[in-house]
Amino acid sequence: MQAALHESGLAEAEAAPTGVLSADGFTPDVSCSITGPGNFRRTAQADKQGRLTGIPAPRAGEYTITASGGSPQTVGVSLLSATETSLAAVDKLHFNDQLTVAATTAPVKSDRALWWAIALTAFLALLAEWWWFQRPIRAV
């Protein structure tokens, strides 16, 4: 099942990795304004093919690229490692050299529920009360 999720792209949240931002579809040699997370602001020039390349993207988040006289284009940027944004389940989590957490399939050991005993006691009390009410009255 994990392989099917991976092949369909449902097990991953993909975006451009942080580090360098690139975008296409701009007018050649147009000036673009880029804003992003953490008060990131920069101005860059599109090349002759209308591409912006080499723009630093230091933080994960949403970057907005606005060409002069054009509509804004939004680009999502993820973390450096693709495995950090994976939505797939894992068997073990490694936090550091000393700490590892593993998944288990054993049922959780817990106390038994008390509600069934209380409901049974109430039902028996109802039966006793109904029997007492329905019993024949004897003449003295």
C-alpha positions as CSV (number, residue, x, y, z in Angstrom):
1,M,0.0,0.0,0.0
2,Q,2.9,2.4,0.8
3,A,4.3,1.7,-2.7
4,A,0.9,2.7,-4.3
5,L,0.7,5.9,-2.2
6,H,4.3,6.7,-3.2
7,E,3.7,6.0,-6.9
8,S,0.5,8.1,-6.9
9,G,2.2,11.0,-5.1
10,L,-0.2,10.9,-2.2
11,A,2.4,9.9,0.4
12,E,4.5,13.1,-0.2
13,A,4.0,16.8,0.0
14,E,6.2,18.2,-2.7
15,A,7.5,21.7,-3.2
16,A,10.7,23.3,-4.4
17,P,13.4,22.7,-1.8
18,T,14.8,25.6,0.2
19,G,18.1,26.9,-0.9
20,V,17.5,28.3,-4.4
21,L,14.2,29.5,-5.8
22,S,13.4,29.3,-9.6
23,A,10.2,30.3,-11.5
24,D,9.2,30.3,-15.2
25,G,6.7,32.2,-17.4
26,F,7.7,35.8,-17.0
27,T,8.3,38.4,-19.7
28,P,12.0,38.4,-20.8
29,D,14.1,40.9,-19.0
30,V,11.4,42.1,-16.6
31,S,12.1,43.2,-13.1
32,C,10.4,41.0,-10.4
33,S,9.8,41.5,-6.7
34,I,10.0,38.5,-4.5
35,T,8.6,38.4,-0.9
36,G,8.6,35.4,1.4
37,P,8.6,34.2,5.0
38,G,10.6,36.0,7.7
39,N,10.3,39.4,6.0
40,F,12.2,38.2,2.9
41,R,12.3,40.8,0.1
42,R,14.4,40.8,-3.0
43,T,14.3,42.2,-6.5
44,A,15.6,40.2,-9.5
45,Q,15.7,40.4,-13.3
46,A,14.2,37.6,-15.5
47,D,16.5,36.3,-18.1
48,K,16.0,36.3,-21.9
49,Q,13.8,33.1,-21.6
50,G,11.6,34.7,-18.9
51,R,13.0,32.6,-16.1
52,L,14.1,33.6,-12.6
53,T,17.0,31.5,-11.3
54,G,19.4,31.7,-8.5
55,I,17.1,33.5,-6.0
56,P,17.9,32.4,-2.4
57,A,15.0,30.8,-0.5
58,P,16.4,30.5,3.0
59,R,13.1,29.5,4.7
60,A,10.3,27.0,4.1
61,G,7.0,28.7,3.2
62,E,5.2,30.6,0.5
63,Y,7.1,33.0,-1.7
64,T,5.2,35.5,-3.9
65,I,6.9,36.6,-7.1
66,T,5.4,39.8,-8.7
67,A,6.6,40.9,-12.1
68,S,6.3,44.6,-12.9
69,G,2.9,45.0,-14.5
70,G,1.9,41.4,-14.0
71,S,-0.1,39.3,-11.6
72,P,1.6,37.7,-8.5
73,Q,2.8,34.1,-8.8
74,T,3.0,32.0,-5.6
75,V,5.6,29.3,-5.1
76,G,5.7,26.9,-2.2
77,V,9.1,26.0,-0.8
78,S,9.6,22.9,1.5
79,L,12.5,21.8,3.7
80,L,15.9,20.8,2.4
81,S,15.3,17.1,2.7
82,A,12.4,15.4,0.9
83,T,12.0,12.8,3.6
84,E,11.2,15.6,6.1
85,T,8.0,16.4,4.3
86,S,7.0,12.8,3.6
87,L,3.5,11.8,4.8
88,A,4.3,8.1,4.8
89,A,4.3,6.1,8.0
90,V,7.6,4.9,9.4
91,D,8.5,2.0,11.8
92,K,11.1,3.9,13.7
93,L,11.9,7.5,14.5
94,H,15.5,8.5,15.1
95,F,15.9,11.7,17.1
96,N,19.6,11.5,18.0
97,D,22.1,8.7,18.7
98,Q,20.7,7.8,22.1
99,L,16.9,8.0,21.4
100,T,14.9,5.7,19.1
101,V,11.2,5.3,19.1
102,A,9.6,2.3,17.5
103,A,6.0,1.5,16.6
104,T,4.2,-1.5,18.1
105,T,1.2,-3.5,17.1
106,A,0.4,-4.8,20.6
107,P,-3.0,-3.7,22.0
108,V,-2.9,-1.0,24.6
109,K,-3.2,-2.4,28.1
110,S,-5.8,-0.4,30.0
111,D,-8.3,-0.9,32.8
112,R,-11.6,-2.5,32.0
113,A,-14.5,-0.1,31.6
114,L,-16.8,0.3,34.6
115,W,-19.9,1.3,32.8
116,W,-21.1,-2.2,32.1
117,A,-21.0,-3.1,35.8
118,I,-23.0,0.0,36.8
119,A,-25.5,-0.6,34.0
120,L,-26.0,-4.2,35.1
121,T,-26.5,-3.2,38.8
122,A,-29.1,-0.6,37.7
123,F,-30.9,-3.1,35.5
124,L,-31.0,-5.6,38.4
125,A,-32.3,-2.9,40.8
126,L,-35.0,-2.1,38.2
127,L,-36.1,-5.7,37.9
128,A,-36.3,-6.0,41.7
129,E,-38.3,-2.8,42.0
130,W,-40.7,-4.0,39.2
131,W,-41.1,-7.4,40.9
132,W,-41.9,-5.6,44.2
133,F,-44.4,-3.4,42.5
134,Q,-46.1,-6.3,40.6
135,R,-46.3,-8.8,43.4
136,P,-49.7,-9.8,44.5
137,I,-51.0,-8.0,47.6
138,R,-52.0,-10.4,50.4
139,A,-54.9,-9.8,52.6
140,V,-54.1,-9.6,56.3
